[in-house]
Amino acid sequence: LLFNKGQYTGLIDDFDTDTPATYQIFFAGAQAGAIQFEGLITDFPMSIPLDDKVSISVTIKVTGGITIPDNGPYLIEYDANGADSGVVPDSQTKEHGVAIVLQDNDGLLALASSTFVGWNTAADGSGISYTESESFAADAYTVLYAEWV
């Protein structure tokens, strides 16, 4: 699981409170959905070893019912696709049957000698292309790759 600063800060805020929050665990795959539940973060250890990967673990005590929807929600993730600067947009959650507006390149992704033209469902650009802020209706877990020309 990859965290960006905003997601990490949100989990720290949840850990520092005694108020349960709603969490989702997404399943990868073409038609995957998520488990949804209310819970309270009880442990949030971090390890930062020298010359190795940072690791974070989250322990959540389930405090409410667990829901496994028949359809969705779906996680829409963004990939920098080789960018040499900037940051990818936050992932989005898409409900079944409800279109979302795709993220803009607000993180200023850039690749030397290339121009960002939008997002694509394939890293090599052979998939479906989408422009920034375009409506997205696919009901599936999707990774959208920065598209460069």
C-alpha positions in Angstrom: 0.0 0.0 0.0 1.3 3.4 -0.9 0.6 6.5 1.2 0.9 10.1 0.2 1.4 12.8 2.8 -2.3 13.7 3.0 -3.4 10.1 3.6 -0.7 9.6 6.2 -1.7 12.8 8.0 -5.3 11.7 7.9 -4.4 8.4 9.6 -2.3 10.2 12.2 -5.3 12.4 13.0 -7.6 9.4 13.3 -5.0 7.7 15.6 -4.9 10.8 17.8 -8.6 10.8 18.4 -10.9 8.4 20.2 -13.6 8.6 17.6 -14.3 5.7 15.2 -14.1 6.5 11.4 -15.2 4.7 8.3 -12.5 2.7 6.5 -12.4 0.8 3.2 -10.1 -2.0 2.2 -10.0 -2.3 -1.6 -9.5 -5.5 -3.6 -7.5 -5.2 -6.8 -8.9 -6.8 -9.9 -11.1 -6.0 -12.9 -14.4 -6.0 -11.0 -13.2 -5.7 -7.4 -14.9 -3.8 -4.7 -14.1 -3.1 -1.0 -14.9 -4.1 2.5 -16.3 -1.1 4.5 -16.4 -0.8 8.2 -16.3 1.6 11.2 -13.2 1.3 13.3 -10.7 2.9 15.6 -7.0 3.0 14.9 -5.3 1.4 17.9 -1.7 1.2 16.7 0.3 3.0 13.9 3.9 2.0 14.2 6.5 3.3 11.7 10.0 2.0 11.0 12.6 4.2 9.3 15.8 2.0 9.0 18.9 3.6 7.6 19.5 2.6 3.9 16.2 0.6 3.7 12.5 1.1 3.1 10.2 2.9 5.4 7.4 0.7 6.7 4.1 1.7 8.3 1.5 -0.7 9.8 -2.0 0.2 10.8 -4.1 -1.7 13.4 -7.8 -0.9 13.3 -10.2 -2.2 15.9 -13.6 -2.8 14.2 -16.3 -1.0 16.1 -19.2 -1.3 13.7 -20.8 -3.5 11.1 -18.8 -4.8 8.2 -20.3 -4.2 4.7 -19.2 -6.0 1.6 -21.2 -4.3 -1.3 -22.3 -6.4 -4.3 -20.8 -3.8 -6.6 -18.1 -1.3 -5.9 -16.8 1.0 -4.6 -13.8 1.0 -6.9 -10.4 2.5 -6.3 -9.0 4.8 -9.1 -5.2 5.2 -8.7 -2.8 7.4 -10.6 0.7 6.5 -11.7 3.5 8.9 -12.6 4.6 6.6 -15.4 8.3 7.6 -15.4 7.9 11.2 -14.5 11.1 12.7 -13.2 9.4 15.4 -11.1 6.1 16.3 -9.5 3.6 14.1 -7.6 0.6 12.0 -8.7 -2.9 13.0 -7.7 -4.6 11.3 -4.7 -6.5 8.2 -5.5 -10.2 8.5 -5.9 -13.1 6.3 -4.8 -15.8 5.7 -7.4 -19.2 4.4 -6.5 -20.9 1.8 -8.8 -22.8 3.4 -11.6 -21.7 6.9 -10.7 -19.2 8.8 -13.0 -16.4 10.8 -11.4 -14.3 13.7 -12.7 -10.7 12.6 -13.2 -7.9 14.5 -11.4 -5.9 17.3 -13.0 -2.1 17.3 -13.1 -2.1 19.7 -10.1 1.1 18.0 -8.8 3.0 19.2 -11.8 4.2 15.8 -13.1 6.8 16.3 -15.7 9.1 14.2 -17.8 12.1 15.7 -19.6 11.5 16.4 -23.3 7.9 15.3 -23.0 4.5 16.9 -22.6 1.8 15.6 -20.3 -1.4 15.0 -22.3 -3.6 13.2 -19.8 -4.1 9.7 -18.4 -4.2 6.3 -20.0 -5.3 2.9 -18.8 -2.0 1.4 -20.1 1.5 2.5 -19.2 2.6 2.3 -22.9 -0.3 4.5 -24.0 -2.0 1.7 -25.9 -5.1 1.8 -23.6 -8.0 4.2 -23.3 -6.8 7.9 -23.1 -8.5 10.4 -20.8 -8.0 14.2 -20.5 -7.7 16.0 -17.2 -11.1 16.6 -15.6 -12.8 14.2 -18.0 -15.8 12.1 -16.8 -14.9 8.5 -15.9 -17.6 5.9 -15.7 -15.9 2.5 -15.7 -17.0 0.3 -12.8 -13.7 -1.3 -12.1 -10.5 -0.9 -10.1 -8.3 1.2 -12.5 -4.8 2.5 -12.6 -4.4 5.6 -14.8 -0.9 6.3 -16.1 0.4 9.7 -17.0 0.5 9.9 -20.7 3.4 11.6 -22.4 4.1 12.8 -26.0 
